Amino acid sequence: MKKEKVIIIGSGPAGLTAAIYTARAGLEPLVFSGSQLGGQISITSDVENYPGFPEGTTGPELVTFMQQQAERFGARIEYDEVTGVDFRNGSPFTLESYSGVYQADAVIIATGASHRMLDVPGEKELVGKGVSYCATCDGFFFRDKDVVVVGGGDSALEEAIFLTRFANSIRIIHRRDELRAGEHLKNKAMANEKISFIWDSVVTEINGEAKVEAVQLKNVKTGEMSSLTIDGVFVFIGHTPNSQMFKGQLELDEKGYLVTDRKMQTSVEGVFAAGEIQDSLFRQIASSVGQGTSAALSAERWLEDQK
Ligand code: NAP
């Protein structure tokens, strides 16, 4: 069994920031990357609101910078996923990954959240055949095509704007007549002539054999059903926290987010959490970075107190 001072589960902005801080404190953190180094931002095209980049940056660039910075101070990144944890007997905690079993004096959880699915007929079958959850990854395949984007939040609008680089037309399907997205993105999307809106509507079915051909829509106000011929469906309807593994061991709220105190400590002493796994409210790169900092400082102080 490998023994570590600090294990960080997750390599998004919260995890990598916690790695920078714990590494600088000499704790030689081991970071489990999860299935994708960088997490959600690794598939985010433009990042315009992260301080320090007056002209904006991209998600992948930010991930690379954060990774390099963490490694410069001695953090080690394990390209592996934690598959199980045992926090029941306190520190040292036991963690299992595909590559082995580990013990850690302190743990920082930064497993983030995953995109939600529409859960309608045809969706699962057509993933990768026109149904996508990542415009940055798949937008290129929709050059001169007509696509729909589902959702009314910042992600839906940001990704719709990104898709205008490729697609011929983008129709945003939103279940209400008012967007959840912030003013800046709202104005930018409204001003783009490739983007139009279908209000008060939900997708009830996605049709196609080898690829997406159409979506069935329902107007939630009138109940009217309609069919739209389309080449692609991009779904951005929010996220659910990646907390399955912690059920029964750590306190979760009613939506499945980890409950933390002001020190970012979970319901188990020595286990801290940062980023979207414990934050259903802000979910920004900058707020995750702040939470990662706090979790790392708390872990460092907690370990010091144990001596
Ligand atoms: P979100 O803010 O939770 O928005 C989800 C959208 O999907 C909402 O408009 C919601 O409708 C809709 N929706 C949810 N379930 C649905 C369903 N089953 N069928 C149809 N529509 C459904 O999620 P997000 O846009 O991914 O943003 C997540 C967080 O990241 C937010 O805090 C956001 O501000 C942040 N973010 C920020 C930026 C940026 O600042 N540039 C970019 C991306 C994300 P209702 O509105 O009716 O609830």
Residues whose N, C-alpha, C, O or C-beta is under 5 A from the ligand:
A	BS01	NAP	G151 G152 G153 D154 S155 A156 E158 R175 R176 R180 F236 I237 G238 L281 F282 R283
